[in-house]
Amino acid sequence: MTDTEMRIDPKRAAALVSQIKTVRERITAVSSGRDVRLVAVSKLKPANDILALAQQATPPQLHFGENYAQELSQKAEILPRHIQWHFIGGLQSGHCKNLAKIPNLWCVSSVDTEKKAQLLDKHRGELLSSFSSSTPDVPTPAKLNIHVQINTSGESSKSGCEPGAAAVSLCRAVEAAPHLHLLGLMTIGAIARSVATTPGNENEDFVRLREQRDLVAAELGLEGDRELELSMGMSEDFEGAVAMGSGEVRVGSTIFGARPLKSEAKIRE
Ligand SMILES: *Cc1c(COP(=O)(O)O)cnc(C)c1O
């Protein structure tokens, strides 16, 4: 199925366009003129919804986030190549190869071990060399952007690298990898804290991530704010996160509505 064959329900498209416009306005209201990337988290939502936002939002929405490697691969296969995909879910070593080979995978936000970074680097390198003699009408894939995920809440249920020396050493490894680009640090944080986050009431996980960013920037000789971004903030807490300096927010249900069960999710409608 190509995008021209994919059905877009006009009512659904209008609702999505209006919801994303509201989220964009809420970000602008607290960003003090900074550019903040909005990743529309489309996990378990049909490809039709993604196409509607890519075609009908003004400006078009191109950054989309997914949590499941196979679902991301299937959607990338049937949707236009100019979409910029983000893998934001729990990363498994076994998925690194397939992910890195998706040419328009723009960022992996959940790197938490050197082993996974090395796998992504190796397979991205293979993809890039296979494209070196490519036809001019196909966009050439680029280095893969990486967020190192930090477990800022200390909960064993949350993935992510330990803060401190471990985070610095993982960031150093990502920076040294020839086919990866260290874009910044990411956290999910504790739900209870995110619900309590409002501008003026600072979320401890976000404070922690900012401290880790400053530490890594100092150790690696990077200019914190400009060269190492923060990816923090979801539906419940994105305004507080932006007020605290987040460079990227990942918003799902506020744009797309409640998600279906994984067993009932459909790739296309
Ligand atoms: C699902 C998810 C989001 C979006 O969550 P919402 O509450 O629906 O906005 C953001 N980040 C990660 C890592 C997620 O898994």
The ligand as an SDF file (V2000), in Angstrom:
LIG
                    3D

 15 15  0  0  0  0  0  0  0  0999 V2000
    4.2140    6.6890   25.2400 C   0  0  0  0  0  0  0  0  0  0  0  0
    5.3830    7.5390   25.5000 C   0  0  0  0  0  0  0  0  0  0  0  0
    5.2870    8.9380   25.4110 C   0  0  0  0  0  0  0  0  0  0  0  0
    3.9870    9.6710   25.1700 C   0  0  0  0  0  0  0  0  0  0  0  0
    3.1310    9.5180   26.2510 O   0  0  0  0  0  0  0  0  0  0  0  0
    1.7670   10.3740   26.3920 P   0  0  0  0  0  0  0  0  0  0  0  0
    1.5170   10.3810   27.8380 O   0  0  0  0  0  0  0  0  0  0  0  0
    0.7480    9.6420   25.6040 O   0  0  0  0  0  0  0  0  0  0  0  0
    2.0400   11.7260   25.8580 O   0  0  0  0  0  0  0  0  0  0  0  0
    6.4510    9.6710   25.5920 C   0  0  0  0  0  0  0  0  0  0  0  0
    7.6430    9.0890   25.8380 N   0  0  0  0  0  0  0  0  0  0  0  0
    7.7730    7.7560   25.9330 C   0  0  0  0  0  0  0  0  0  0  0  0
    9.1090    7.1680   26.2100 C   0  0  0  0  0  0  0  0  0  0  0  0
    6.6430    6.9500   25.7750 C   0  0  0  0  0  0  0  0  0  0  0  0
    6.7790    5.6210   25.8910 O   0  0  0  0  0  0  0  0  0  0  0  0
  1  2  1  0
  2  3  1  0
  2 14  2  0
  3  4  1  0
  3 10  2  0
  4  5  1  0
  5  6  1  0
  6  7  2  0
  6  8  1  0
  6  9  1  0
 10 11  1  0
 11 12  2  0
 12 13  1  0
 12 14  1  0
 14 15  1  0
M  END
$$$$
